[in-house]
Amino acid sequence: MESNQKVTADHLRRGAYLYIRQSTLRQVQENTESTKRQYALRQKAVALGWPADRITVIDSDLGLSGAQSEGREGFQRLVSEVGMGNAGLIMGLEVSRLARNSSDWHRLLEICGLTDTLILDEDGIYNPGHFNDRLLLGLKGTMSEAELHILKARMRGGQLTKAKRGELKLPLPVGFIYNSKDEPILDPDSQVQSTISLFFETFRRTGSACATVKEFNRQGTLFPRRIRKGINKGDLVWADLVHSRALQVLHNPRYAGAFVYGREQGKKSVDGKYLMRKLPQSEWYSLHQGAHQGYISWEEYQQNQRRLSENSMLMSPHRTGSPPREGCALLQGRVLCGKCGQRMTVQYYKEGLKTKYVYVCQKKAIEQGTAPCQRLIGNYIDDRVGQLLVQLIEPAALEASIAVAKEIERRAAEVDQIRMQQVERARYEADLAKRRYMLVDPGNRLVADSLEAEWNLKLRDLERVQEESERLRQSDRASLNDEQMKAMLALSTDFPRLWNDSKTPHRERKRMLALLIEDIALTKSSEIEMGIRFRGGAIQMLSMPKPPAQGDIRRTPPHVVKEVDQLLNEHTDEHIAQILNERGELTGNRQRFTRKRVEHIRRTYGLGTRYDRARQQGMLTPEEIAQLLNISEKTLPEWRKKGLVRGYRTDARNTWLYAHPSTHDLTDARTQKYSCRQEKLRSMVRSTGGHAV
């Protein structure tokens, strides 16, 4: 009667809304009685005076959780109708049907109080505008939320307990199935096993998930996948390998035979969505190595994680390195600016047919529009670092490593001896349990069953100790035989040859460098200072002069210029080029000499021409020597060939100069001239038949 007094004519003028919800689709299918009870509340609204056509049923949220309003269109519609004043009454079987979240529930109560909307459940009618009713509804909402928490904690507790023991049954990745005892085993499909084994072998060889995907797609190899949802759930399908799928396989510890639980942590955001965050291995809730057979070992899994982490450093704002690539820059991803501390990048450029590169600190330059902090020639620095690496790999260092390995082997042998004693003790206890069981009266089943169980327990302990001892022996003992020692010593001579071999790929050089060097800080001032940080924390400082400028590199060597200067006293440009080539000299651009190149050197350094130098030495022009000898200039070539005058060619245009003749030379020249005239007269007489002309 008191409930009916809360319903007024104003409430009846507005509509009544019945909200129906079940948490999961399974409840909708199996808990049908609860759904019928919720629909039956419609009759209560009719009994309170609402006509049937004014009662609206909202059941679009069947199968959705009430933990939050996000994604519940029916609940959002209900709140909208209440807020607009269209609802005089809202109905729900209990508070938990409307909301399991205190914030959503109290927000609904506040809106109902402002619009004078009544709330009806199985216990009665409430007016949120009245303090006592609102207090009671608030308590019900709090209890509903607490009930949800208790239910989750109860189910979660059992789940976590089994996960802690490594017995929780979780969905297995492709390549594994559960046997009849719910134990994970390798997929009996040989194609699945061989494909996954090929995947890890390819990654082991390439060292990159992207390269593994490229290799699979290049060969046309498909990768298996199991369908997780829908009517074909559990079916095996084959598709092209993609990068995201490759990363999932590489990051999944199941493939190393480990049971893991709690690798991710969910956190609710402001908008009500759940955000998943990957946790580091130290924060995983449960980790059981060797829980079942795997495709790779746990050590290889850890190594793969380190390699993937190093590969992903290139995309990180705080990257400390980058994966080795095909470029010729040896220190790619490992160069730090010694002035600002930022990581330097590589810029490649062409110089003729050669590829060259520089290390540039340009992050601030890009962000602030300023000049780059530093720019250093990469080839010059890489050559010095390469020389340092060759010096580090010495026989003495290798011999010290072998001595340390021997010491480790000795200690491992001692520990192995202790493990063998533990195995022997476990074997003795198993034999003792066996003898006790064999001596018991078979008719005394109470004692016989107990002793048999103890014997089986001791046998399991013996098997466990043997397997553990063998596993530790394989992982701890790193014995070095004579052949391995010789191979390590030979590395001291093989490494320089391998490093300097032009056929060694740039990627392999970078991988060898990454084994020793963490990063290098470069500072350019009057000299180039290098701070090299090695793996393990050791630091070494080096200084080297700055590389010569491009103009100095291309400039002709000073000793070649000096030789040209000396040869110009006696030789032409063409002859000088021939002499320099015979001596094996090269230009600043590492090319052979030609007449034009010698001429360029002569003009550049102001060395003077062969003609000018010969004139300074007192040599005569053809006109001057002809006048001195009282002969025609056309006669000079003939006299030069006969050795009557000494001539010297001064350039490529066949310009000649002549040495000043001595008194003896003048006498010979006059005698030769007189003889030539007499011979000429005789020939003329003979041609006229003996008559004088």
Secondary structure as UniProt FT lines:
FT   HELIX           2..6
FT   HELIX           9..13
FT   STRAND          15..19
FT   HELIX           25..30
FT   HELIX           32..47
FT   TURN            48..49
FT   HELIX           52..54
FT   STRAND          55..58
FT   TURN            60..63
FT   TURN            70..71
FT   HELIX           73..83
FT   TURN            84..85
FT   STRAND          87..91
FT   HELIX           95..98
FT   HELIX           102..115
FT   STRAND          118..121
FT   TURN            122..123
FT   STRAND          124..126
FT   TURN            128..129
FT   HELIX           131..165
FT   TURN            174..175
FT   STRAND          176..178
FT   TURN            180..181
FT   STRAND          184..186
FT   HELIX           190..206
FT   HELIX           209..219
FT   STRAND          222..226
FT   TURN            231..234
FT   STRAND          236..240
FT   HELIX           243..251
FT   HELIX           253..256
FT   STRAND          259..261
FT   STRAND          264..268
FT   TURN            270..271
FT   STRAND          274..278
FT   HELIX           281..283
FT   STRAND          286..288
FT   TURN            289..290
FT   HELIX           298..312
FT   HELIX           313..315
FT   TURN            317..318
FT   TURN            330..333
FT   STRAND          335..337
FT   TURN            338..340
FT   STRAND          345..351
FT   TURN            352..353
FT   STRAND          354..361
FT   HELIX           363..368
FT   STRAND          374..377
FT   HELIX           378..392
FT   HELIX           395..439
FT   TURN            442..443
FT   HELIX           445..476
FT   HELIX           482..500
FT   TURN            502..503
FT   HELIX           506..514
FT   TURN            515..516
FT   STRAND          517..524
FT   STRAND          527..534
FT   TURN            535..536
FT   STRAND          539..545
FT   HELIX           550..554
FT   HELIX           558..567
FT   TURN            568..570
FT   HELIX           573..582
FT   TURN            583..584
FT   TURN            588..589
FT   HELIX           595..604
FT   TURN            605..606
FT   HELIX           610..616
FT   TURN            617..618
FT   HELIX           622..629
FT   HELIX           633..635
FT   HELIX           636..642
FT   STRAND          647..649
FT   TURN            652..653
FT   STRAND          656..658
FT   HELIX           663..687
FT   TURN            688..689
//
